[in-house]
Amino acid sequence: MRLTRSFSVIDSHTAGHPTRVILSGIAPLKGESVRAQRDDFRDNHDSLRGVLLHEPRGHAAMVGAIPVPSRVADYGVFFISSYIYLDMCGHGTIGFARTLAATGQLSPGTERFSMEAPAGIVDVALAWNEQGELASVTLTNVKSYLGVRDLSLSLPGGRTVTADLAYGGVWYAIVDAHTAGLRLDPDNVGAALQAGDAIKAAYVQLAADRPDLPQTTPSILFVADDGPAEARHLVVLAANKFDRSPCGTGTSARLAQLHARGLLRTGEPYKAKSILGTSFDAVIASAENGAISPRITGMAHISAFSTIVCEPGDPLAQGFLCR
């Protein structure tokens, strides 16, 4: 069989959401930093995202992690998704750590490593069980903060919704699910996707006239409190894409929101739950000058060791997505 391209990959899921680590098949990228190498990939090799992530070899929710050299950390990684490039990805970091352990690059003697992402350097701590298997991964994320409180967004039909804008390596508009008329469970994902897409569109329209707002369109983090420090999360990423996990960067943004509003103090535990029943344990490690250092603990599981290939003449070699 003749091939035009091949890529060695390892797939995992972190609390339900996929990470595909691309181990080979990408030429060396230019740049002194991980961000610069990410930008080189974006500017000169963006067509590979379709090959690696889109159907028929992937799907709309697939996230890719591309390891690259780092001059300032033990590892360098940047993250790609169906539609955008992510400056940071919490579930992807946990998936990357699990992949390193699965390939023998991490062993029980390793307690932590540093990782450079486009958003900055994160610390990753590892817990091992008595059998020498990786038991959990804890990442201390980049500085996170609440940017805008009580932003009113106008929706079709004369409705409005209130959101807090918070940064956790990625921007999020945090919306109370109950006030948005949503139940966060698997049977209501369609309604959440429609609502989240409408909120995104409202934000884009508002931000066009508000230069004081972040000009990056945020993902929508719906939250449903189950207690004083426990909530279900559902992140709408696009009209046809949601985060299956509680979302690591989204949880970081949520911690920043709660801390800024005086609802969660440094050192107090917070449990972020997905609609699938999986969860992350989180805590504010430190806080200073209006920003926090979020610490997120979770686990990933390997789902596939595989080689992605492209045959000559394949009419869908570049992949496709239907919105």
BAZANU-619423 format. One record per residue (C-alpha): residue number from 1; residue in three letters; x, y, z. Coordinates in steps of 0.1 Angstrom, whole numbers, m for minus. Layout:
BEGIN
<rec><k>NUM</k><r>ALA</r><u>X</u><v>Y</v><w>Z</w></rec>
...
***
This chain:
BEGIN
<rec><k>1</k><r>MET</r><u>0</u><v>0</v><w>0</w></rec>
<rec><k>2</k><r>ARG</r><u>14</u><v>34</v><w>m10</w></rec>
<rec><k>3</k><r>LEU</r><u>10</u><v>63</v><w>15</w></rec>
<rec><k>4</k><r>THR</r><u>14</u><v>100</v><w>11</w></rec>
<rec><k>5</k><r>ARG</r><u>16</u><v>108</v><w>48</w></rec>
<rec><k>6</k><r>SER</r><u>16</u><v>89</v><w>81</w></rec>
<rec><k>7</k><r>PHE</r><u>15</u><v>100</v><w>117</w></rec>
<rec><k>8</k><r>SER</r><u>21</u><v>80</v><w>148</w></rec>
<rec><k>9</k><r>VAL</r><u>m4</u><v>90</v><w>175</w></rec>
<rec><k>10</k><r>ILE</r><u>m16</u><v>80</v><w>210</w></rec>
<rec><k>11</k><r>ASP</r><u>m52</u><v>87</v><w>219</w></rec>
<rec><k>12</k><r>SER</r><u>m64</u><v>91</v><w>255</w></rec>
<rec><k>13</k><r>HIS</r><u>m94</u><v>106</v><w>272</w></rec>
<rec><k>14</k><r>THR</r><u>m93</u><v>128</v><w>303</w></rec>
<rec><k>15</k><r>ALA</r><u>m126</u><v>125</v><w>322</w></rec>
<rec><k>16</k><r>GLY</r><u>m142</u><v>118</v><w>289</w></rec>
<rec><k>17</k><r>HIS</r><u>m126</u><v>144</v><w>266</w></rec>
<rec><k>18</k><r>PRO</r><u>m101</u><v>132</v><w>240</w></rec>
<rec><k>19</k><r>THR</r><u>m65</u><v>141</v><w>235</w></rec>
<rec><k>20</k><r>ARG</r><u>m45</u><v>129</v><w>205</w></rec>
<rec><k>21</k><r>VAL</r><u>m7</u><v>132</v><w>210</w></rec>
<rec><k>22</k><r>ILE</r><u>11</u><v>134</v><w>177</w></rec>
<rec><k>23</k><r>LEU</r><u>44</u><v>116</v><w>181</w></rec>
<rec><k>24</k><r>SER</r><u>58</u><v>116</v><w>145</w></rec>
<rec><k>25</k><r>GLY</r><u>51</u><v>129</v><w>110</w></rec>
<rec><k>26</k><r>ILE</r><u>54</u><v>166</v><w>116</w></rec>
<rec><k>27</k><r>ALA</r><u>86</u><v>183</v><w>104</w></rec>
<rec><k>28</k><r>PRO</r><u>106</u><v>204</v><w>128</w></rec>
<rec><k>29</k><r>LEU</r><u>91</u><v>238</v><w>134</w></rec>
<rec><k>30</k><r>LYS</r><u>108</u><v>272</v><w>136</w></rec>
<rec><k>31</k><r>GLY</r><u>109</u><v>293</v><w>167</w></rec>
<rec><k>32</k><r>GLU</r><u>127</u><v>298</v><w>200</w></rec>
<rec><k>33</k><r>SER</r><u>96</u><v>294</v><w>221</w></rec>
<rec><k>34</k><r>VAL</r><u>66</u><v>270</v><w>221</w></rec>
<rec><k>35</k><r>ARG</r><u>44</u><v>299</v><w>211</w></rec>
<rec><k>36</k><r>ALA</r><u>66</u><v>307</v><w>181</w></rec>
<rec><k>37</k><r>GLN</r><u>67</u><v>270</v><w>170</w></rec>
<rec><k>38</k><r>ARG</r><u>29</u><v>269</v><w>173</w></rec>
<rec><k>39</k><r>ASP</r><u>26</u><v>300</v><w>152</w></rec>
<rec><k>40</k><r>ASP</r><u>49</u><v>284</v><w>126</w></rec>
<rec><k>41</k><r>PHE</r><u>26</u><v>254</v><w>125</w></rec>
<rec><k>42</k><r>ARG</r><u>m5</u><v>277</v><w>122</w></rec>
<rec><k>43</k><r>ASP</r><u>10</u><v>298</v><w>95</w></rec>
<rec><k>44</k><r>ASN</r><u>26</u><v>271</v><w>74</w></rec>
<rec><k>45</k><r>HIS</r><u>11</u><v>237</v><w>82</w></rec>
<rec><k>46</k><r>ASP</r><u>m25</u><v>244</v><w>93</w></rec>
<rec><k>47</k><r>SER</r><u>m39</u><v>219</v><w>67</w></rec>
<rec><k>48</k><r>LEU</r><u>m25</u><v>192</v><w>89</w></rec>
<rec><k>49</k><r>ARG</r><u>m52</u><v>200</v><w>115</w></rec>
<rec><k>50</k><r>GLY</r><u>m78</u><v>186</v><w>92</w></rec>
<rec><k>51</k><r>VAL</r><u>m58</u><v>154</v><w>85</w></rec>
<rec><k>52</k><r>LEU</r><u>m51</u><v>148</v><w>122</w></rec>
<rec><k>53</k><r>LEU</r><u>m83</u><v>159</v><w>139</w></rec>
<rec><k>54</k><r>HIS</r><u>m113</u><v>160</v><w>115</w></rec>
<rec><k>55</k><r>GLU</r><u>m134</u><v>132</v><w>101</w></rec>
<rec><k>56</k><r>PRO</r><u>m129</u><v>105</v><w>88</w></rec>
<rec><k>57</k><r>ARG</r><u>m98</u><v>101</v><w>111</w></rec>
<rec><k>58</k><r>GLY</r><u>m112</u><v>122</v><w>140</w></rec>
<rec><k>59</k><r>HIS</r><u>m142</u><v>143</v><w>149</w></rec>
<rec><k>60</k><r>ALA</r><u>m152</u><v>178</v><w>159</w></rec>
<rec><k>61</k><r>ALA</r><u>m143</u><v>174</v><w>196</w></rec>
<rec><k>62</k><r>MET</r><u>m108</u><v>160</v><w>190</w></rec>
<rec><k>63</k><r>VAL</r><u>m80</u><v>179</v><w>206</w></rec>
<rec><k>64</k><r>GLY</r><u>m44</u><v>174</v><w>194</w></rec>
<rec><k>65</k><r>ALA</r><u>m12</u><v>179</v><w>214</w></rec>
<rec><k>66</k><r>ILE</r><u>20</u><v>184</v><w>195</w></rec>
<rec><k>67</k><r>PRO</r><u>52</u><v>180</v><w>215</w></rec>
<rec><k>68</k><r>VAL</r><u>80</u><v>204</v><w>205</w></rec>
<rec><k>69</k><r>PRO</r><u>114</u><v>214</v><w>220</w></rec>
<rec><k>70</k><r>SER</r><u>114</u><v>238</v><w>250</w></rec>
<rec><k>71</k><r>ARG</r><u>143</u><v>259</v><w>261</w></rec>
<rec><k>72</k><r>VAL</r><u>128</u><v>268</v><w>294</w></rec>
<rec><k>73</k><r>ALA</r><u>109</u><v>237</v><w>306</w></rec>
<rec><k>74</k><r>ASP</r><u>112</u><v>199</v><w>306</w></rec>
<rec><k>75</k><r>TYR</r><u>87</u><v>196</v><w>278</w></rec>
<rec><k>76</k><r>GLY</r><u>71</u><v>218</v><w>253</w></rec>
<rec><k>77</k><r>VAL</r><u>35</u><v>212</v><w>239</w></rec>
<rec><k>78</k><r>PHE</r><u>10</u><v>232</v><w>219</w></rec>
<rec><k>79</k><r>PHE</r><u>m26</u><v>223</v><w>215</w></rec>
<rec><k>80</k><r>ILE</r><u>m47</u><v>223</v><w>183</w></rec>
<rec><k>81</k><r>SER</r><u>m85</u><v>218</v><w>180</w></rec>
<rec><k>82</k><r>SER</r><u>m111</u><v>216</v><w>153</w></rec>
<rec><k>83</k><r>TYR</r><u>m115</u><v>253</v><w>148</w></rec>
<rec><k>84</k><r>ILE</r><u>m89</u><v>272</v><w>168</w></rec>
<rec><k>85</k><r>TYR</r><u>m55</u><v>270</v><w>185</w></rec>
<rec><k>86</k><r>LEU</r><u>m55</u><v>268</v><w>223</w></rec>
<rec><k>87</k><r>ASP</r><u>m29</u><v>287</v><w>243</w></rec>
<rec><k>88</k><r>MET</r><u>m35</u><v>262</v><w>271</w></rec>
<rec><k>89</k><r>CYS</r><u>m54</u><v>230</v><w>276</w></rec>
<rec><k>90</k><r>GLY</r><u>m59</u><v>214</v><w>311</w></rec>
<rec><k>91</k><r>HIS</r><u>m74</u><v>181</v><w>300</w></rec>
<rec><k>92</k><r>GLY</r><u>m48</u><v>179</v><w>272</w></rec>
<rec><k>93</k><r>THR</r><u>m20</u><v>184</v><w>297</w></rec>
<rec><k>94</k><r>ILE</r><u>m33</u><v>155</v><w>318</w></rec>
<rec><k>95</k><r>GLY</r><u>m36</u><v>134</v><w>286</w></rec>
<rec><k>96</k><r>PHE</r><u>0</u><v>143</v><w>276</w></rec>
<rec><k>97</k><r>ALA</r><u>13</u><v>132</v><w>310</w></rec>
<rec><k>98</k><r>ARG</r><u>m6</u><v>99</v><w>307</w></rec>
<rec><k>99</k><r>THR</r><u>9</u><v>94</v><w>273</w></rec>
<rec><k>100</k><r>LEU</r><u>45</u><v>100</v><w>286</w></rec>
<rec><k>101</k><r>ALA</r><u>39</u><v>74</v><w>313</w></rec>
<rec><k>102</k><r>ALA</r><u>24</u><v>50</v><w>288</w></rec>
<rec><k>103</k><r>THR</r><u>55</u><v>52</v><w>266</w></rec>
<rec><k>104</k><r>GLY</r><u>79</u><v>49</v><w>295</w></rec>
<rec><k>105</k><r>GLN</r><u>92</u><v>85</v><w>294</w></rec>
<rec><k>106</k><r>LEU</r><u>79</u><v>89</v><w>329</w></rec>
<rec><k>107</k><r>SER</r><u>84</u><v>64</v><w>357</w></rec>
<rec><k>108</k><r>PRO</r><u>75</u><v>62</v><w>394</w></rec>
<rec><k>109</k><r>GLY</r><u>107</u><v>79</v><w>402</w></rec>
<rec><k>110</k><r>THR</r><u>95</u><v>111</v><w>385</w></rec>
<rec><k>111</k><r>GLU</r><u>74</u><v>132</v><w>408</w></rec>
<rec><k>112</k><r>ARG</r><u>68</u><v>162</v><w>386</w></rec>
<rec><k>113</k><r>PHE</r><u>79</u><v>180</v><w>354</w></rec>
<rec><k>114</k><r>SER</r><u>75</u><v>214</v><w>339</w></rec>
<rec><k>115</k><r>MET</r><u>57</u><v>220</v><w>306</w></rec>
<rec><k>116</k><r>GLU</r><u>59</u><v>251</v><w>284</w></rec>
<rec><k>117</k><r>ALA</r><u>26</u><v>259</v><w>266</w></rec>
<rec><k>118</k><r>PRO</r><u>19</u><v>290</v><w>245</w></rec>
<rec><k>119</k><r>ALA</r><u>2</u><v>305</v><w>276</w></rec>
<rec><k>120</k><r>GLY</r><u>32</u><v>300</v><w>298</w></rec>
<rec><k>121</k><r>ILE</r><u>49</u><v>273</v><w>320</w></rec>
<rec><k>122</k><r>VAL</r><u>28</u><v>250</v><w>341</w></rec>
<rec><k>123</k><r>ASP</r><u>40</u><v>226</v><w>368</w></rec>
<rec><k>124</k><r>VAL</r><u>27</u><v>190</v><w>365</w></rec>
<rec><k>125</k><r>ALA</r><u>29</u><v>167</v><w>396</w></rec>
<rec><k>126</k><r>LEU</r><u>24</u><v>129</v><w>393</w></rec>
<rec><k>127</k><r>ALA</r><u>10</u><v>104</v><w>418</w></rec>
<rec><k>128</k><r>TRP</r><u>18</u><v>67</v><w>414</w></rec>
<rec><k>129</k><r>ASN</r><u>1</u><v>37</v><w>430</w></rec>
<rec><k>130</k><r>GLU</r><u>18</u><v>7</v><w>446</w></rec>
<rec><k>131</k><r>GLN</r><u>19</u><v>m12</v><w>413</w></rec>
<rec><k>132</k><r>GLY</r><u>40</u><v>16</v><w>397</w></rec>
<rec><k>133</k><r>GLU</r><u>11</u><v>29</v><w>376</w></rec>
<rec><k>134</k><r>LEU</r><u>2</u><v>65</v><w>372</w></rec>
<rec><k>135</k><r>ALA</r><u>m27</u><v>72</v><w>395</w></rec>
<rec><k>136</k><r>SER</r><u>m34</u><v>109</v><w>390</w></rec>
<rec><k>137</k><r>VAL</r><u>m20</u><v>141</v><w>375</w></rec>
<rec><k>138</k><r>THR</r><u>m21</u><v>175</v><w>391</w></rec>
<rec><k>139</k><r>LEU</r><u>m13</u><v>206</v><w>371</w></rec>
<rec><k>140</k><r>THR</r><u>m7</u><v>241</v><w>385</w></rec>
<rec><k>141</k><r>ASN</r><u>m20</u><v>262</v><w>357</w></rec>
<rec><k>142</k><r>VAL</r><u>m10</u><v>297</v><w>345</w></rec>
<rec><k>143</k><r>LYS</r><u>m22</u><v>327</v><w>365</w></rec>
<rec><k>144</k><r>SER</r><u>m60</u><v>330</v><w>362</w></rec>
<rec><k>145</k><r>TYR</r><u>m83</u><v>359</v><w>369</w></rec>
<rec><k>146</k><r>LEU</r><u>m118</u><v>374</v><w>367</w></rec>
<rec><k>147</k><r>GLY</r><u>m118</u><v>400</v><w>339</w></rec>
<rec><k>148</k><r>VAL</r><u>m153</u><v>414</v><w>337</w></rec>
<rec><k>149</k><r>ARG</r><u>m183</u><v>409</v><w>361</w></rec>
<rec><k>150</k><r>ASP</r><u>m220</u><v>408</v><w>353</w></rec>
<rec><k>151</k><r>LEU</r><u>m217</u><v>414</v><w>316</w></rec>
<rec><k>152</k><r>SER</r><u>m252</u><v>416</v><w>301</w></rec>
<rec><k>153</k><r>LEU</r><u>m257</u><v>399</v><w>267</w></rec>
<rec><k>154</k><r>SER</r><u>m288</u><v>403</v><w>245</w></rec>
<rec><k>155</k><r>LEU</r><u>m302</u><v>372</v><w>230</w></rec>
<rec><k>156</k><r>PRO</r><u>m328</u><v>366</v><w>202</w></rec>
<rec><k>157</k><r>GLY</r><u>m364</u><v>370</v><w>214</w></rec>
<rec><k>158</k><r>GLY</r><u>m356</u><v>399</v><w>238</w></rec>
<rec><k>159</k><r>ARG</r><u>m339</u><v>377</v><w>264</w></rec>
<rec><k>160</k><r>THR</r><u>m307</u><v>386</v><w>282</w></rec>
<rec><k>161</k><r>VAL</r><u>m282</u><v>365</v><w>300</w></rec>
<rec><k>162</k><r>THR</r><u>m256</u><v>377</v><w>325</w></rec>
<rec><k>163</k><r>ALA</r><u>m220</u><v>363</v><w>324</w></rec>
<rec><k>164</k><r>ASP</r><u>m187</u><v>368</v><w>341</w></rec>
<rec><k>165</k><r>LEU</r><u>m156</u><v>368</v><w>319</w></rec>
<rec><k>166</k><r>ALA</r><u>m127</u><v>349</v><w>334</w></rec>
<rec><k>167</k><r>TYR</r><u>m93</u><v>338</v><w>321</w></rec>
<rec><k>168</k><r>GLY</r><u>m78</u><v>303</v><w>329</w></rec>
<rec><k>169</k><r>GLY</r><u>m54</u><v>300</v><w>301</w></rec>
<rec><k>170</k><r>VAL</r><u>m84</u><v>305</v><w>277</w></rec>
<rec><k>171</k><r>TRP</r><u>m112</u><v>330</v><w>281</w></rec>
<rec><k>172</k><r>TYR</r><u>m146</u><v>318</v><w>293</w></rec>
<rec><k>173</k><r>ALA</r><u>m180</u><v>335</v><w>297</w></rec>
<rec><k>174</k><r>ILE</r><u>m194</u><v>318</v><w>329</w></rec>
<rec><k>175</k><r>VAL</r><u>m232</u><v>315</v><w>329</w></rec>
<rec><k>176</k><r>ASP</r><u>m254</u><v>301</v><w>356</w></rec>
<rec><k>177</k><r>ALA</r><u>m272</u><v>272</v><w>339</w></rec>
<rec><k>178</k><r>HIS</r><u>m304</u><v>275</v><w>360</w></rec>
<rec><k>179</k><r>THR</r><u>m309</u><v>312</v><w>351</w></rec>
<rec><k>180</k><r>ALA</r><u>m303</u><v>302</v><w>314</w></rec>
<rec><k>181</k><r>GLY</r><u>m330</u><v>277</v><w>316</w></rec>
<rec><k>182</k><r>LEU</r><u>m307</u><v>247</v><w>312</w></rec>
<rec><k>183</k><r>ARG</r><u>m304</u><v>213</v><w>329</w></rec>
<rec><k>184</k><r>LEU</r><u>m268</u><v>200</v><w>327</w></rec>
<rec><k>185</k><r>ASP</r><u>m272</u><v>163</v><w>318</w></rec>
<rec><k>186</k><r>PRO</r><u>m265</u><v>142</v><w>287</w></rec>
<rec><k>187</k><r>ASP</r><u>m301</u><v>145</v><w>274</w></rec>
<rec><k>188</k><r>ASN</r><u>m299</u><v>183</v><w>273</w></rec>
<rec><k>189</k><r>VAL</r><u>m266</u><v>188</v><w>254</w></rec>
<rec><k>190</k><r>GLY</r><u>m284</u><v>199</v><w>223</w></rec>
<rec><k>191</k><r>ALA</r><u>m302</u><v>227</v><w>241</w></rec>
<rec><k>192</k><r>ALA</r><u>m269</u><v>238</v><w>258</w></rec>
<rec><k>193</k><r>LEU</r><u>m252</u><v>239</v><w>224</w></rec>
<rec><k>194</k><r>GLN</r><u>m279</u><v>261</v><w>210</w></rec>
<rec><k>195</k><r>ALA</r><u>m278</u><v>284</v><w>240</w></rec>
<rec><k>196</k><r>GLY</r><u>m240</u><v>286</v><w>241</w></rec>
<rec><k>197</k><r>ASP</r><u>m238</u><v>294</v><w>204</w></rec>
<rec><k>198</k><r>ALA</r><u>m264</u><v>322</v><w>208</w></rec>
<rec><k>199</k><r>ILE</r><u>m244</u><v>336</v><w>238</w></rec>
<rec><k>200</k><r>LYS</r><u>m212</u><v>335</v><w>217</w></rec>
<rec><k>201</k><r>ALA</r><u>m228</u><v>354</v><w>189</w></rec>
<rec><k>202</k><r>ALA</r><u>m242</u><v>380</v><w>213</w></rec>
<rec><k>203</k><r>TYR</r><u>m207</u><v>384</v><w>228</w></rec>
<rec><k>204</k><r>VAL</r><u>m191</u><v>389</v><w>193</w></rec>
<rec><k>205</k><r>GLN</r><u>m217</u><v>416</v><w>185</w></rec>
<rec><k>206</k><r>LEU</r><u>m211</u><v>434</v><w>218</w></rec>
<rec><k>207</k><r>ALA</r><u>m173</u><v>432</v><w>217</w></rec>
<rec><k>208</k><r>ALA</r><u>m173</u><v>448</v><w>183</w></rec>
<rec><k>209</k><r>ASP</r><u>m184</u><v>480</v><w>200</w></rec>
<rec><k>210</k><r>ARG</r><u>m165</u><v>475</v><w>232</w></rec>
<rec><k>211</k><r>PRO</r><u>m127</u><v>476</v><w>228</w></rec>
<rec><k>212</k><r>ASP</r><u>m124</u><v>472</v><w>266</w></rec>
<rec><k>213</k><r>LEU</r><u>m136</u><v>436</v><w>263</w></rec>
<rec><k>214</k><r>PRO</r><u>m114</u><v>407</v><w>253</w></rec>
<rec><k>215</k><r>GLN</r><u>m115</u><v>404</v><w>215</w></rec>
<rec><k>216</k><r>THR</r><u>m110</u><v>366</v><w>216</w></rec>
<rec><k>217</k><r>THR</r><u>m145</u><v>350</v><w>215</w></rec>
<rec><k>218</k><r>PRO</r><u>m148</u><v>331</v><w>248</w></rec>
<rec><k>219</k><r>SER</r><u>m161</u><v>296</v><w>252</w></rec>
<rec><k>220</k><r>ILE</r><u>m193</u><v>294</v><w>273</w></rec>
<rec><k>221</k><r>LEU</r><u>m190</u><v>277</v><w>307</w></rec>
<rec><k>222</k><r>PHE</r><u>m224</u><v>267</v><w>321</w></rec>
<rec><k>223</k><r>VAL</r><u>m223</u><v>259</v><w>358</w></rec>
<rec><k>224</k><r>ALA</r><u>m249</u><v>243</v><w>380</w></rec>
<rec><k>225</k><r>ASP</r><u>m240</u><v>244</v><w>417</w></rec>
<rec><k>226</k><r>ASP</r><u>m245</u><v>212</v><w>437</w></rec>
<rec><k>227</k><r>GLY</r><u>m231</u><v>227</v><w>469</w></rec>
<rec><k>228</k><r>PRO</r><u>m210</u><v>255</v><w>482</w></rec>
<rec><k>229</k><r>ALA</r><u>m179</u><v>242</v><w>465</w></rec>
<rec><k>230</k><r>GLU</r><u>m192</u><v>217</v><w>440</w></rec>
<rec><k>231</k><r>ALA</r><u>m207</u><v>222</v><w>406</w></rec>
<rec><k>232</k><r>ARG</r><u>m214</u><v>205</v><w>373</w></rec>
<rec><k>233</k><r>HIS</r><u>m197</u><v>221</v><w>343</w></rec>
<rec><k>234</k><r>LEU</r><u>m206</u><v>221</v><w>306</w></rec>
<rec><k>235</k><r>VAL</r><u>m184</u><v>240</v><w>283</w></rec>
<rec><k>236</k><r>VAL</r><u>m198</u><v>249</v><w>248</w></rec>
<rec><k>237</k><r>LEU</r><u>m169</u><v>253</v><w>224</w></rec>
<rec><k>238</k><r>ALA</r><u>m188</u><v>257</v><w>192</w></rec>
<rec><k>239</k><r>ALA</r><u>m223</u><v>250</v><w>178</w></rec>
<rec><k>240</k><r>ASN</r><u>m215</u><v>213</v><w>174</w></rec>
<rec><k>241</k><r>LYS</r><u>m188</u><v>209</v><w>200</w></rec>
<rec><k>242</k><r>PHE</r><u>m187</u><v>206</v><w>238</w></rec>
<rec><k>243</k><r>ASP</r><u>m162</u><v>196</v><w>264</w></rec>
<rec><k>244</k><r>ARG</r><u>m169</u><v>161</v><w>277</w></rec>
<rec><k>245</k><r>SER</r><u>m147</u><v>167</v><w>308</w></rec>
<rec><k>246</k><r>PRO</r><u>m152</u><v>193</v><w>335</w></rec>
<rec><k>247</k><r>CYS</r><u>m126</u><v>213</v><w>315</w></rec>
<rec><k>248</k><r>GLY</r><u>m92</u><v>222</v><w>331</w></rec>
<rec><k>249</k><r>THR</r><u>m89</u><v>258</v><w>319</w></rec>
<rec><k>250</k><r>GLY</r><u>m126</u><v>263</v><w>325</w></rec>
<rec><k>251</k><r>THR</r><u>m122</u><v>251</v><w>361</w></rec>
<rec><k>252</k><r>SER</r><u>m93</u><v>275</v><w>365</w></rec>
<rec><k>253</k><r>ALA</r><u>m115</u><v>303</v><w>353</w></rec>
<rec><k>254</k><r>ARG</r><u>m143</u><v>292</v><w>376</w></rec>
<rec><k>255</k><r>LEU</r><u>m119</u><v>292</v><w>406</w></rec>
<rec><k>256</k><r>ALA</r><u>m108</u><v>328</v><w>397</w></rec>
<rec><k>257</k><r>GLN</r><u>m144</u><v>339</v><w>395</w></rec>
<rec><k>258</k><r>LEU</r><u>m153</u><v>324</v><w>429</w></rec>
<rec><k>259</k><r>HIS</r><u>m123</u><v>338</v><w>445</w></rec>
<rec><k>260</k><r>ALA</r><u>m128</u><v>373</v><w>432</w></rec>
<rec><k>261</k><r>ARG</r><u>m164</u><v>372</v><w>444</w></rec>
<rec><k>262</k><r>GLY</r><u>m153</u><v>360</v><w>479</w></rec>
<rec><k>263</k><r>LEU</r><u>m169</u><v>326</v><w>475</w></rec>
<rec><k>264</k><r>LEU</r><u>m138</u><v>304</v><w>476</w></rec>
<rec><k>265</k><r>ARG</r><u>m107</u><v>310</v><w>496</w></rec>
<rec><k>266</k><r>THR</r><u>m71</u><v>299</v><w>490</w></rec>
<rec><k>267</k><r>GLY</r><u>m67</u><v>262</v><w>500</w></rec>
<rec><k>268</k><r>GLU</r><u>m104</u><v>254</v><w>500</w></rec>
<rec><k>269</k><r>PRO</r><u>m113</u><v>224</v><w>478</w></rec>
<rec><k>270</k><r>TYR</r><u>m136</u><v>226</v><w>448</w></rec>
<rec><k>271</k><r>LYS</r><u>m150</u><v>197</v><w>428</w></rec>
<rec><k>272</k><r>ALA</r><u>m158</u><v>203</v><w>392</w></rec>
<rec><k>273</k><r>LYS</r><u>m180</u><v>176</v><w>377</w></rec>
<rec><k>274</k><r>SER</r><u>m189</u><v>168</v><w>341</w></rec>
<rec><k>275</k><r>ILE</r><u>m223</u><v>157</v><w>328</w></rec>
<rec><k>276</k><r>LEU</r><u>m208</u><v>122</v><w>325</w></rec>
<rec><k>277</k><r>GLY</r><u>m202</u><v>119</v><w>362</w></rec>
<rec><k>278</k><r>THR</r><u>m164</u><v>123</v><w>360</w></rec>
<rec><k>279</k><r>SER</r><u>m147</u><v>150</v><w>380</w></rec>
<rec><k>280</k><r>PHE</r><u>m116</u><v>171</v><w>387</w></rec>
<rec><k>281</k><r>ASP</r><u>m105</u><v>181</v><w>422</w></rec>
<rec><k>282</k><r>ALA</r><u>m94</u><v>217</v><w>423</w></rec>
<rec><k>283</k><r>VAL</r><u>m79</u><v>242</v><w>447</w></rec>
<rec><k>284</k><r>ILE</r><u>m65</u><v>277</v><w>447</w></rec>
<rec><k>285</k><r>ALA</r><u>m28</u><v>272</v><w>454</w></rec>
<rec><k>286</k><r>SER</r><u>m21</u><v>309</v><w>459</w></rec>
<rec><k>287</k><r>ALA</r><u>m35</u><v>343</v><w>451</w></rec>
<rec><k>288</k><r>GLU</r><u>m18</u><v>377</v><w>445</w></rec>
<rec><k>289</k><r>ASN</r><u>m27</u><v>410</v><w>429</w></rec>
<rec><k>290</k><r>GLY</r><u>m61</u><v>398</v><w>417</w></rec>
<rec><k>291</k><r>ALA</r><u>m49</u><v>366</v><w>401</w></rec>
<rec><k>292</k><r>ILE</r><u>m48</u><v>330</v><w>414</w></rec>
<rec><k>293</k><r>SER</r><u>m27</u><v>299</v><w>407</w></rec>
<rec><k>294</k><r>PRO</r><u>m52</u><v>271</v><w>401</w></rec>
<rec><k>295</k><r>ARG</r><u>m43</u><v>235</v><w>409</w></rec>
<rec><k>296</k><r>ILE</r><u>m64</u><v>208</v><w>390</w></rec>
<rec><k>297</k><r>THR</r><u>m62</u><v>171</v><w>397</w></rec>
<rec><k>298</k><r>GLY</r><u>m75</u><v>145</v><w>373</w></rec>
<rec><k>299</k><r>MET</r><u>m66</u><v>114</v><w>353</w></rec>
<rec><k>300</k><r>ALA</r><u>m65</u><v>103</v><w>317</w></rec>
<rec><k>301</k><r>HIS</r><u>m68</u><v>68</v><w>302</w></rec>
<rec><k>302</k><r>ILE</r><u>m53</u><v>55</v><w>270</w></rec>
<rec><k>303</k><r>SER</r><u>m77</u><v>46</v><w>243</w></rec>
<rec><k>304</k><r>ALA</r><u>m56</u><v>39</v><w>212</w></rec>
<rec><k>305</k><r>PHE</r><u>m20</u><v>35</v><w>199</w></rec>
<rec><k>306</k><r>SER</r><u>m24</u><v>40</v><w>161</w></rec>
<rec><k>307</k><r>THR</r><u>m9</u><v>53</v><w>129</w></rec>
<rec><k>308</k><r>ILE</r><u>m29</u><v>79</v><w>109</w></rec>
<rec><k>309</k><r>VAL</r><u>m23</u><v>74</v><w>71</w></rec>
<rec><k>310</k><r>CYS</r><u>m33</u><v>91</v><w>39</w></rec>
<rec><k>311</k><r>GLU</r><u>m35</u><v>71</v><w>7</w></rec>
<rec><k>312</k><r>PRO</r><u>m29</u><v>86</v><w>m28</w></rec>
<rec><k>313</k><r>GLY</r><u>m61</u><v>96</v><w>m44</w></rec>
<rec><k>314</k><r>ASP</r><u>m81</u><v>98</v><w>m12</w></rec>
<rec><k>315</k><r>PRO</r><u>m107</u><v>126</v><w>m20</w></rec>
<rec><k>316</k><r>LEU</r><u>m110</u><v>133</v><w>18</w></rec>
<rec><k>317</k><r>ALA</r><u>m74</u><v>132</v><w>27</w></rec>
<rec><k>318</k><r>GLN</r><u>m76</u><v>167</v><w>43</w></rec>
<rec><k>319</k><r>GLY</r><u>m105</u><v>157</v><w>64</w></rec>
<rec><k>320</k><r>PHE</r><u>m139</u><v>174</v><w>68</w></rec>
<rec><k>321</k><r>LEU</r><u>m163</u><v>188</v><w>94</w></rec>
<rec><k>322</k><r>CYS</r><u>m200</u><v>193</v><w>92</w></rec>
<rec><k>323</k><r>ARG</r><u>m214</u><v>220</v><w>114</w></rec>
***
